[in-house]
Amino acid sequence: MPMTGGGAVGADCSLGPVACASGRCLVRTGGSVCTVPCAVDAECPENWACRVTDGRGTTLGERVCSPVETF
């Protein structure tokens, strides 16, 4: 299993997924942020939503928490 950093949801992961505690980095407009898998919006922080990814920085079609302002 790869080693991961301690970055919490929303932490910068411009160095890639290894910077995130979850091992997942969401590449988005405005920079890359650590994220976590989810099934529903309630599992995400305030002002974040559970969205299906496009595969940039995560697995294509995976549901992860994403900042609402990017949609």
C-alpha positions in Angstrom: 0.0 0.0 0.0 1.4 3.4 -0.9 2.3 5.9 1.8 0.1 8.9 2.0 0.4 12.3 3.7 -1.8 13.8 6.4 -3.7 16.2 4.2 -7.4 16.5 5.3 -10.3 17.3 3.0 -9.6 20.6 1.3 -5.8 20.6 1.9 -3.6 21.5 -1.0 -2.4 18.5 -3.0 -0.6 20.1 -5.9 2.1 17.5 -5.4 -0.4 14.8 -6.0 -2.6 12.2 -4.1 0.3 11.3 -1.8 -0.2 14.6 0.0 -3.7 13.4 1.1 -4.7 11.2 4.1 -7.3 9.6 1.8 -4.8 9.2 -1.1 -7.3 11.1 -3.3 -6.6 14.5 -4.9 -9.2 16.4 -6.8 -7.8 18.4 -9.7 -10.0 21.4 -10.3 -10.0 25.0 -11.4 -8.2 27.1 -8.8 -5.9 24.3 -7.6 -5.9 20.7 -6.4 -7.4 19.7 -3.1 -7.6 16.6 -1.0 -10.9 14.8 -1.1 -12.6 11.6 0.2 -15.0 9.1 -1.3 -18.6 9.6 -0.5 -22.1 8.3 -1.3 -24.2 11.3 -0.4 -23.7 15.1 0.2 -24.1 14.6 4.0 -20.8 12.8 4.1 -19.0 15.9 2.8 -17.9 19.1 4.7 -20.1 22.2 4.6 -20.2 23.8 1.1 -19.0 20.6 -0.5 -21.1 18.1 -2.4 -20.7 14.4 -3.4 -20.1 14.4 -7.1 -19.0 11.8 -9.8 -15.5 12.6 -11.0 -14.2 13.1 -14.5 -11.1 11.1 -13.7 -8.7 14.1 -13.2 -6.8 13.1 -10.1 -9.2 10.4 -9.0 -10.7 7.3 -10.5 -13.1 8.0 -13.4 -16.7 7.8 -12.2 -15.7 7.7 -8.5 -17.9 9.7 -6.2 -15.9 12.1 -4.1 -16.5 15.3 -2.1 -16.0 18.4 -4.2 -16.2 22.1 -3.4 -19.6 23.4 -4.5 -18.2 26.6 -6.1 -16.6 24.5 -8.9 -20.0 23.4 -10.3 
